[in-house]
Amino acid sequence: MTPDVKTFLLEAEEMMEMATIHLDDSLAHIRAGKANARILDPIHVDYYGSMTPLSGVATISTPDGRTIIVQPWEKKMLKEIEKAIQNSDIGITPDNNGEIIRLSIPPLTEDRRKQLLKQSKQEVENAKVSVRNARRDCIDSLKKAIKEGLPEDAEKDAEMDVQKIHDKYIKRLDDIYAAKEKEIMTV
C-alpha cells in the first residue's frame, strides 16, 4: 500500500495553522497601549479554593480605548481579584472603588513600544520556526514514503506543494506581525 501524499500535506498544514493560532494568541496578550480585555486572560483568582480564570468570576469590558472594567459577580471577590491583578505581570495598578475594578491603560513610552515590538518579533520568529519544522517533517515523511512505494515524481510534486503551503503561512505570519507593529506604534 503506497502512502497517501494528501495525509502528509494535511498534517503539515494543520501544524502550520496551529502555529498561526498560537501566534495570534501570544500577540493578543502583548499590551499595545489600547485597552484589550485579553491581556487579563492569564490571570486566575482563588474562587472557593480553586484557581479560576478571571473571566469565570467577573464581567470584563472595555468601555473606551484606555480603560478595562472588571465587575465581579460576587462583591466579596473584589479584594481577591484586585490582589490577583496586582500580582500578575501586566504592569497596571488596579483602581478598586468598592463596586468595580478599573484598569487605566497608560500610554506607551517610545522605549516600551520598542520593547513590545521586539517581544512581538520574537513570537513571530518562534511561529516561523514551527512552520519550517512542519515543512521539514512533511518532507522527511515524503522521503521515507519513497521507500514504501511512493513514486519519486509524486514525492517531488508533494515537496513543491508543501513549499507553497509553507510560503502561504510565512506570509500570513508576516501580515500578523505587520498589523501588531502598526497597533503598537500607533500613538
LINCORKA-V781102 format. One record per pair of residues at least 24 apart in sequence whose C-alpha atoms are under 6 Angstrom apart, sorted by the first residue. I is the first residue (numbers start at 1). J is the second residue. D is the distance in whole Angstrom. If there is no record, write none. Layout:
i = (I I)
j = (J J)
d = (D D)
This chain:
i = (2 2 8 12 12 16 19 32 33 33 34 34 35 35 35 35 45 66 66 67 67 67 68 68 69 69 70 70 71)
j = (149 150 138 134 138 131 127 184 107 108 65 66 65 66 67 68 84 104 105 103 104 105 102 103 101 102 100 101 100)
d = (5 6 6 5 6 5 5 5 5 6 5 6 5 5 6 6 6 6 5 6 5 6 6 5 6 5 6 5 5)
